Amino acid sequence: MVGDDVQAIFDRAGCTGTLLVQSLDTDTEFGLRSDELVVPASVIKVLVALEAETSFVDGRLDPSEQVVLRAIDRTPGPVGVSLFEDDAVISWRDMVVLMLTISDNPSTDALIRRLGTDALNTTAARLGLSNTAVESDLMTMLDSIGQDLGRAGWKDLTSWSAGASAEDSAQADELLPTARALDPGKGTTTTPRDMVTLLRLIWTGQAGPAAACERVRSIMAQQLTRHRISSAFQPPVRVAAKSGGLLGVVRNEIGVVSYPDGREYAAAVFTRSRPGSDERAINTAIGTATARAIASLRYDAA
């Protein structure tokens, strides 16, 4: 059974997994706990990008406006503007590029604060994403993790961690998965089905203005991360995706896989690691599980 195969892929990788793969041509689908609430991490940036691009088209936001991202209050992250030492001046539309291609956190937070979480949640509701809610910007989320681990905020937590004993660090690691931001339903949340619905609406041009949908599709195709869904596919198959992860606990990816025969498949995969799991194995499992699900849909269609 395909369901058993996909479950075994996640088990071998040392994680729990939820998944939905849906044909954009026939509406057939394969799911594994696809309606469970999950922590989206950075895959929620696709919704932020759609709202931003829609606001460019309808005139609510000037895409070329130059915005200063100050070094002093910049949202931390492993890539991009988070690593800059000086203030950066970037346009709104270039922030969308940074957000979707390298998952830049300062650009994301600038966009969320400008657009507002209310607008993001209104769009989610309009699109029928009934289990998707954006609770806050990323900095607020990170601060909540610090607070849930007994510190004043994220900056205090990172400072404390630098000098913490091995025992104290182990206790913090054990407590980390219970933080609100990592508890589905207590922070920003979604489901695999909601994210596949979002992709379907973007790819069919029904999520917003045609130009907004087209630009989101185009930028997602340029994502730098290629070791999750993309790892299971070779050209001429194309993958446009957005990955997400949070503190080694959550690793996700959503995207659309396009075949030379014209058939397209929207996929949303969300994982949660078990103690001692290997990051590379989980990344590979995301691609392998997606490929197995798509293969079953293509076989049934044939």
C-alpha positions, 0 to 999 in steps of 0.5 A: 500500500502506498500509505504504508510505503510513505509512512515507512519513509518517514519512520526510517528518517526518524521523523513524523510526517504529514503529506498531501499531493494533489494532481492539478489536472484531475483533482486526484490526491494522495494524503497522509494525515493531510488535515492535521494542524502543523507548524508551517515555519517558512512555508507561510511565506508563500501566503505573505508573497501572494499578499504582497504581490496582490498589493502591488497590483491593486496599488496598496503598496508601491513595489519600488519603494525603497525601505531601510532594514536597520541592522539594530533591530533586524530579525535573526536568521541563517542567511541573507540580510540577517547576516549583514552588519550595516543597514540595508536599503531594499525595495518591497518587490526585491524583499519578496525575491529574497523571502522566497528564494533564500527565505530571508527573515528581515524581508519577511518581517518587514513585509508582514509588518507593512501588510499586517497579520489581519490582511494575511488572515483575511486573504487566507479566509477568502481563499478557503484556508480555514485552518491557516492563521498567521499569529505574528511576525517572525521576531515575535515568534522567536521571542516567544520561544525564548520566553517559553524557555525561561528567558526574556526573549530570543536575544537573551536566550542566544546570549545565555546559550553561548555560556550554558553548561552541557546539562543546562543546554540539554534541558533547554533542548528537551523543553524546546519542542513544547514551546508555543511556536512549535505547538500546532494550533498555539502559534502560526498554523496550517495544514497540508490541505490548506497549503495544497489549496493555496498552491492550486489557487496560485497555479490556476490564477485564482488566488489573486490578480494574474500578475501576482500569481505569475510572479509568485510562481516564477520566484518559487521556481528560483528557490535556492534550496534543492535538497528536499522535494527537488532531490527526488526529481531530475530534469526535464521535471521542474520543481517550484517550491518553498521550504521551511524549518524551525530549530531542527524540530520542524522541516517542511516544504511545499511546491509544484512538480511539473512534468514534460507531459504537462501534468502538474502536482501540488505537494505539501510535506510537513515533518517533525524530528525525533530525538537523534534523527539525521537532518539529511535523512529527513530532507531526503525523505521529504523528496522521496515521499513526494515522489512516491505519492506522485508516482501512485497518482500517475500510475492510477491515471495511466 
